[in-house]
Amino acid sequence: MKTDTAKHIITSTARPEWLRLPKSGERCALTGLSRSALNELILPSPANHYDPPVKSVSLRKPGQIRGIRLIQAASLSVHLESLIEGGSQ
């Protein structure tokens, strides 16, 4: 008797839960935003009144200076959609 194995295929419509900041000079594959534009949305600065509208986390090992900055994709989508609906930046 043969058993049928199901393979899970991720389609192009699947969105990641977290996005990594693009390298300097490159753009985000999902939104097309530049690294500096994303930084303005995720890091506290005078431009966003020190209250970033998009959630992010920094992954660093103890004692390290550098880490990996990850952006919550859902938070970024919600913010961008609010701009379409006439919300404030």
C-alpha distances in whole Angstrom, upper triangle without the diagonal:
4,7,10,13,16,19,23,25,29,31,34,35,34,38,38,39,42,44,46,49,49,51,55,56,52,51,48,45,45,48,50,53,55,54,58,57,54,56,59,56,55,58,61,64,67,65,63,66,64,61,58,56,53,51,50,50,51,49,51,51,54,57,55,57,55,52,49,50,47,48,46,44,45,48,49,48,49,53,52,52,55,57,56,57,60,60,62,61
4,6,9,13,16,19,22,25,27,31,32,31,34,35,36,39,41,42,46,46,48,52,52,49,47,45,42,41,45,47,49,51,51,54,54,51,53,56,53,52,55,58,61,64,62,60,63,61,58,55,53,50,48,47,47,48,46,48,48,51,54,53,54,52,48,46,47,44,44,43,41,42,45,46,44,46,50,49,48,52,54,52,53,57,57,59,58
4,6,10,13,16,19,22,24,28,29,28,31,31,33,36,37,39,43,43,45,49,50,46,45,42,39,38,42,44,46,48,48,51,51,48,50,52,50,48,51,54,57,60,59,56,59,57,54,51,50,46,44,44,43,44,42,45,45,48,51,50,51,49,45,43,43,40,41,39,38,38,42,42,41,43,46,46,45,48,50,49,50,54,53,55,54
4,7,10,13,16,19,21,25,26,25,28,29,30,33,35,37,40,40,42,46,47,43,42,39,36,35,38,40,43,45,45,48,48,45,47,49,47,46,49,52,55,58,56,54,56,55,52,49,47,43,42,41,41,42,40,43,43,47,50,48,50,47,43,40,41,38,38,36,35,35,39,39,38,40,43,43,42,45,47,46,47,50,50,52,51
4,6,10,13,16,18,22,23,22,25,25,27,29,31,33,37,37,39,43,43,40,38,35,32,32,35,38,40,42,42,45,44,41,44,46,44,42,45,49,51,54,52,50,53,51,49,45,44,40,39,38,37,39,37,39,40,43,46,44,46,43,40,37,37,34,35,33,32,32,36,36,35,37,40,40,39,43,44,44,45,48,48,50,49
4,7,9,13,15,19,19,18,21,22,24,26,28,30,34,34,36,40,41,37,35,32,29,29,32,34,37,39,39,42,41,38,41,43,40,39,42,45,48,51,49,47,50,48,45,42,40,37,35,35,35,36,34,37,38,41,44,42,44,41,37,34,35,32,32,30,28,29,32,33,32,34,37,36,36,39,41,40,41,44,44,46,45
4,6,10,12,16,17,16,19,19,21,24,25,27,30,31,33,36,37,33,32,29,26,25,29,31,34,35,35,39,38,35,38,40,38,36,40,43,45,49,46,44,47,46,43,40,38,34,33,32,32,33,32,34,35,39,41,40,41,38,34,31,32,29,29,28,26,27,30,31,29,32,34,34,34,37,39,38,39,42,42,44,43
4,7,9,13,14,12,15,16,18,20,22,24,27,28,30,34,34,31,29,26,23,22,26,28,30,32,32,36,35,32,34,37,34,33,36,39,42,45,43,41,44,42,39,36,34,31,29,29,29,30,29,32,33,36,39,37,38,35,32,28,29,25,26,24,22,23,26,27,25,28,31,30,30,33,35,34,36,39,38,40,39
4,6,10,11,10,13,14,17,19,20,22,25,25,28,31,31,28,26,23,20,19,23,25,28,30,30,33,32,30,32,35,32,31,35,38,40,43,41,39,42,41,38,35,33,29,29,28,28,30,28,31,33,36,39,37,37,34,31,27,27,24,24,23,21,22,25,25,24,27,29,28,28,32,33,32,34,37,37,38,37
4,7,8,6,9,11,13,16,17,19,22,22,25,28,28,25,23,20,17,16,19,21,24,26,26,30,29,26,29,31,28,28,31,34,37,40,37,35,39,37,35,31,29,26,25,24,25,26,26,29,31,34,37,34,35,31,28,24,24,21,21,19,17,18,22,22,20,23,26,25,25,28,29,29,30,33,33,35,33
4,5,6,9,11,15,17,17,20,22,22,25,28,28,24,22,19,15,14,18,20,23,25,26,29,28,25,28,30,28,28,31,35,37,39,37,35,38,37,35,31,29,26,25,25,26,28,28,31,33,36,39,36,36,33,29,26,25,22,21,20,17,18,22,21,19,22,25,23,23,27,28,26,28,32,32,33,32
4,5,8,10,14,16,15,18,20,19,22,25,24,21,18,16,12,11,14,16,19,22,23,26,25,22,26,28,25,26,29,32,34,37,34,32,36,35,33,29,27,24,24,23,25,27,27,30,32,36,38,35,35,31,28,24,23,20,19,19,15,17,20,19,17,20,22,20,21,24,25,24,26,29,29,31,29
4,6,10,13,15,15,18,20,20,23,26,26,22,19,16,13,11,14,16,19,22,23,26,24,22,25,27,24,24,28,31,33,35,33,31,34,34,31,27,25,22,22,22,24,26,27,30,33,36,38,36,35,32,29,25,24,20,19,17,14,14,18,17,14,17,20,18,18,21,23,21,23,26,26,28,27
4,7,9,12,13,16,19,19,22,25,26,22,19,16,13,11,14,17,19,22,22,25,24,21,24,26,23,23,26,30,32,34,32,30,33,32,29,26,24,20,20,20,22,24,24,27,30,33,35,33,33,29,26,22,21,18,16,15,12,13,16,16,14,17,19,18,18,22,23,22,24,27,27,29,27
4,6,9,9,13,15,16,20,23,23,19,17,13,11,9,11,15,16,19,19,22,20,18,20,22,19,19,23,26,28,31,28,26,29,28,26,22,20,17,16,16,18,20,21,24,27,30,32,30,30,26,23,19,18,14,13,11,8,9,13,12,11,14,16,15,16,19,20,20,22,25,24,25,24
4,5,7,10,13,14,18,21,22,19,16,13,11,9,12,15,16,18,18,21,20,16,19,21,18,17,21,24,26,29,27,25,28,27,24,21,19,16,15,14,15,17,17,21,23,26,29,26,26,23,20,16,15,11,10,9,7,9,12,12,12,15,16,16,17,20,22,22,24,26,25,26,24
4,7,10,13,16,19,22,23,20,18,14,14,12,14,17,17,19,18,21,20,16,18,20,17,16,19,22,25,28,26,24,26,24,22,19,17,13,12,11,12,15,15,19,22,25,27,25,25,22,19,15,13,10,9,6,5,7,10,11,11,13,15,16,17,19,21,22,23,25,24,25,23
4,7,10,12,16,18,20,18,16,12,12,11,13,15,15,16,15,18,17,13,15,17,15,13,16,19,22,25,23,21,24,22,20,17,16,12,10,9,10,12,12,16,19,22,24,22,22,19,15,12,10,6,5,5,5,8,10,10,11,14,15,16,17,19,21,22,24,26,24,24,22
4,6,9,12,15,17,14,12,8,9,9,10,12,12,13,12,15,14,11,13,15,13,12,15,18,21,24,22,20,23,22,20,16,16,12,11,9,10,12,13,16,19,22,24,21,21,17,14,10,8,5,5,6,6,10,11,10,11,14,15,15,17,19,20,21,24,25,23,23,21
4,6,9,12,14,12,11,8,10,11,12,13,12,12,10,13,14,10,11,15,14,12,14,18,20,23,22,21,24,22,20,17,17,13,12,10,10,10,11,14,17,20,21,18,18,14,11,7,6,5,6,9,10,13,14,12,15,17,17,17,20,22,22,24,26,27,26,25,22
4,7,9,11,9,9,7,10,11,11,11,10,9,6,9,10,8,8,12,12,10,12,16,17,21,19,18,21,20,19,15,16,13,13,10,11,11,12,15,18,21,22,18,17,13,11,8,6,6,7,11,11,15,14,12,15,18,17,17,20,21,21,23,26,26,24,24,20
4,6,8,6,6,6,8,10,11,10,9,7,6,10,11,9,10,14,14,13,15,19,20,22,21,21,24,22,22,18,19,16,16,14,15,14,15,17,21,24,24,21,19,15,14,11,10,10,11,14,14,17,17,14,17,20,19,18,21,23,22,24,27,27,26,25,22
4,6,5,8,9,11,14,14,13,12,9,7,10,12,11,12,15,16,16,16,20,21,23,22,22,25,24,24,21,21,19,19,16,17,15,16,18,20,23,23,20,18,14,13,11,11,13,14,17,17,21,21,18,20,23,22,21,25,26,25,27,30,30,29,28,24
4,6,8,10,13,16,15,13,12,8,6,8,11,11,11,14,16,16,16,19,19,22,20,21,24,23,24,20,22,20,20,18,19,17,19,19,22,25,24,21,18,15,15,14,13,15,16,19,19,23,22,19,22,24,23,22,25,27,25,27,30,30,29,27,24
4,7,10,13,16,15,12,11,7,7,9,11,12,13,15,17,18,18,22,21,23,21,22,26,25,25,22,23,21,22,20,21,20,22,23,26,29,28,24,22,19,19,17,16,18,18,21,21,24,23,20,22,25,23,21,25,27,25,26,29,29,29,27,24
4,7,9,12,12,9,9,6,7,10,11,12,13,16,17,17,19,22,22,24,22,23,26,25,25,22,22,20,21,19,20,20,21,23,26,29,29,25,23,19,19,16,15,16,16,19,18,21,21,18,19,23,21,19,23,25,23,24,28,28,27,26,23
4,6,9,8,5,5,5,6,9,10,9,12,14,14,15,17,21,21,23,20,21,25,24,23,20,19,17,19,17,19,19,21,23,26,29,30,26,24,21,19,17,15,15,14,16,15,18,18,15,16,19,18,16,19,21,20,21,24,25,24,23,20
4,5,6,5,5,6,7,11,10,9,12,14,13,14,16,20,21,23,20,20,24,23,22,18,17,15,16,15,17,17,19,22,25,28,29,25,24,20,18,15,13,12,11,13,11,15,15,12,13,16,16,14,17,19,18,19,22,23,23,22,19
4,6,6,8,10,11,14,14,12,15,17,16,17,20,23,24,27,24,24,27,26,25,21,20,17,18,17,19,20,21,24,27,30,31,28,26,23,21,17,16,14,13,14,12,15,16,13,13,17,17,15,17,20,20,20,23,25,24,24,22
4,6,8,11,12,15,14,12,15,17,15,16,19,22,24,26,23,22,26,25,23,20,18,15,16,16,18,20,21,24,27,31,32,29,28,24,22,18,16,14,12,12,9,12,13,10,10,14,14,12,14,17,17,17,20,22,21,22,20
4,5,9,11,13,11,10,13,14,13,14,18,21,21,23,20,19,23,23,21,18,16,13,15,16,19,20,22,25,29,32,33,30,28,25,22,19,16,14,12,13,10,12,13,9,9,12,12,9,12,15,14,14,17,19,18,19,16
4,7,10,12,10,10,13,15,14,16,18,21,22,23,20,20,24,24,23,19,18,16,18,18,20,21,23,26,29,32,33,30,28,25,23,20,17,16,14,16,13,16,16,12,12,16,15,12,15,17,16,16,20,20,20,20,18
4,7,8,6,7,10,11,11,13,15,18,18,20,17,17,21,20,20,16,15,13,16,16,18,19,22,24,28,30,31,28,26,22,21,18,15,15,13,15,13,15,15,11,12,15,13,11,14,16,14,16,19,19,19,18,15
4,5,5,6,9,10,11,13,14,17,17,19,16,17,20,20,20,16,16,15,17,16,18,18,21,23,26,29,29,26,23,20,19,17,14,15,13,16,15,18,17,13,15,18,16,14,18,19,17,19,22,22,21,20,17
4,6,5,6,9,10,11,12,15,15,17,15,16,19,18,18,15,16,14,15,13,15,15,17,19,23,25,25,22,19,16,15,13,11,12,11,15,15,18,16,13,16,19,16,16,19,20,19,21,24,24,23,21,17
4,5,5,6,9,10,10,13,12,14,12,13,17,16,16,14,15,14,15,14,16,16,19,21,24,26,26,23,20,17,17,15,13,14,13,16,17,19,17,14,17,19,16,16,20,20,18,21,24,23,21,19,16
4,5,5,7,9,10,13,12,14,11,12,15,15,15,12,12,12,14,14,17,17,20,22,26,28,28,25,23,20,19,17,14,14,13,15,15,17,15,12,14,16,13,12,16,16,14,17,20,19,18,16,12
4,5,5,6,8,12,12,15,12,12,15,15,14,10,11,9,11,10,13,14,17,19,23,25,26,23,21,18,16,14,11,11,9,11,11,14,12,9,12,14,12,11,15,16,15,17,20,20,18,16,13
4,5,5,6,9,9,12,11,11,14,12,12,9,11,10,11,10,12,12,16,18,21,23,23,21,18,16,15,13,10,11,10,13,14,16,14,12,15,16,14,14,18,18,17,20,22,22,20,18,14
4,6,6,8,7,9,7,7,11,10,10,8,9,9,12,12,14,15,19,21,24,26,26,24,21,19,18,17,13,14,12,14,15,17,14,12,15,16,13,13,17,16,15,18,20,19,17,15,11
4,6,8,9,11,9,7,11,10,9,6,6,6,8,9,13,14,18,20,24,26,27,24,22,20,18,16,13,12,10,11,12,13,10,8,12,12,9,10,14,13,13,16,18,17,15,13,9
4,7,9,12,11,9,12,10,9,5,7,5,6,6,9,11,14,17,20,22,23,21,19,17,15,13,10,10,8,10,11,13,10,9,13,13,11,13,16,16,16,19,20,20,17,16,13
4,6,10,10,8,10,8,8,6,9,8,9,8,10,11,14,16,20,21,21,19,17,15,14,14,10,12,11,13,15,17,14,13,16,17,14,16,19,19,18,22,23,23,20,17,14
4,7,8,7,7,4,6,5,9,10,11,11,13,13,17,18,22,22,23,21,19,18,17,17,14,15,14,16,18,19,15,15,19,18,15,18,21,19,19,23,24,23,19,17,14
4,5,6,6,5,7,8,11,13,14,14,16,16,20,21,25,25,25,23,20,20,19,19,16,18,16,18,20,21,18,17,20,20,17,18,22,20,19,23,24,22,19,16,13
4,5,5,6,9,10,13,15,17,18,20,20,24,25,28,29,28,27,24,23,23,23,20,21,20,21,23,24,20,19,22,21,18,19,22,20,19,23,24,22,19,15,13
4,6,7,9,9,11,13,16,17,19,20,24,26,29,30,30,28,25,24,23,23,19,20,18,20,21,22,18,17,19,19,15,16,19,17,16,19,21,19,16,12,9
4,5,6,6,8,10,13,15,17,19,23,24,28,29,29,27,25,24,23,22,18,19,16,17,19,19,15,14,17,16,13,14,17,15,14,18,19,17,14,11,8
4,5,8,10,13,15,17,19,20,24,26,29,29,30,28,26,25,24,24,20,21,19,20,22,22,18,18,20,19,16,18,20,18,17,21,21,19,16,13,11
4,6,9,12,13,14,16,17,21,22,25,25,26,25,22,22,21,21,18,19,17,18,20,21,17,17,20,19,16,18,21,19,19,23,23,22,18,15,13
4,6,9,10,12,14,16,20,22,25,26,27,25,23,22,21,21,17,17,15,16,18,17,14,14,17,16,13,16,18,16,16,20,20,19,16,13,11
4,6,7,9,12,14,18,20,24,25,26,24,22,21,19,18,14,14,12,12,14,14,11,11,14,13,10,13,16,14,15,18,19,18,15,13,10
4,7,10,13,16,19,22,26,27,28,27,25,23,21,19,15,14,11,11,12,12,8,8,11,9,7,10,12,11,11,15,15,15,12,11,8
4,7,10,13,17,20,23,25,26,24,23,21,18,16,12,11,8,7,9,9,5,5,9,9,7,9,12,12,13,16,17,17,14,13,11
4,7,11,14,17,20,22,24,22,21,19,16,14,11,9,6,6,9,9,6,7,11,11,10,13,15,15,16,19,20,21,18,17,15
4,7,10,13,17,19,20,18,17,15,12,10,7,5,4,6,9,11,9,9,13,14,13,15,18,18,19,22,23,24,21,20,17
4,6,10,13,15,17,15,15,13,10,8,6,5,7,8,12,13,12,13,16,17,17,19,21,22,23,25,27,27,25,24,21
4,6,10,12,14,12,11,9,6,6,4,6,9,11,14,17,15,16,19,20,20,22,24,25,26,28,30,30,27,26,23
4,7,10,12,10,11,9,5,5,6,8,11,13,16,19,18,18,22,23,23,24,27,28,29,31,33,33,31,30,27
4,6,8,6,8,7,4,7,9,11,15,17,20,22,21,22,25,26,26,28,30,31,32,34,36,37,34,32,29
4,6,6,9,9,7,10,13,15,18,20,23,25,25,25,28,30,29,31,34,35,35,38,40,40,37,36,33
4,6,9,10,10,13,15,17,21,22,26,28,27,28,31,32,31,33,36,36,37,40,41,42,39,37,34
4,7,9,10,14,16,19,22,25,28,30,29,29,33,34,33,35,38,38,39,41,43,43,40,38,35
4,6,7,11,14,17,20,23,26,28,27,27,31,32,31,32,36,36,36,39,41,41,38,36,33
4,7,10,12,16,19,22,25,27,26,26,29,31,29,31,34,34,34,37,39,39,36,34,31
4,7,9,13,16,19,22,25,24,23,26,28,27,28,31,32,32,34,37,37,34,32,29
4,6,10,13,16,19,22,21,20,24,25,24,26,29,30,30,32,34,35,32,31,28
4,6,10,13,15,18,18,17,20,22,22,23,26,27,27,29,32,32,30,29,26
4,7,10,12,15,14,14,17,19,18,19,22,23,24,26,28,29,26,25,22
4,7,9,12,12,11,14,16,16,17,20,21,22,24,26,27,24,24,21
4,6,9,8,7,11,12,12,13,16,17,18,20,22,23,21,20,18
4,6,5,6,9,10,11,13,15,16,17,19,20,22,20,20,18
4,5,5,6,9,10,11,12,14,16,17,19,20,19,19,18
4,5,5,6,9,10,10,12,14,16,16,19,17,18,17
4,5,5,6,9,10,11,13,15,15,17,15,15,14
4,6,5,6,9,10,11,13,15,16,14,14,12
4,5,5,6,9,10,11,12,15,13,15,13
4,6,5,6,9,10,11,13,11,13,12
4,5,5,7,9,10,11,9,10,9
4,5,5,7,9,10,9,10,9
4,5,5,6,9,9,11,11
4,5,5,7,5,8,9
4,5,5,5,6,7
4,5,7,10,10
4,6,9,11
4,7,9
4,7
4
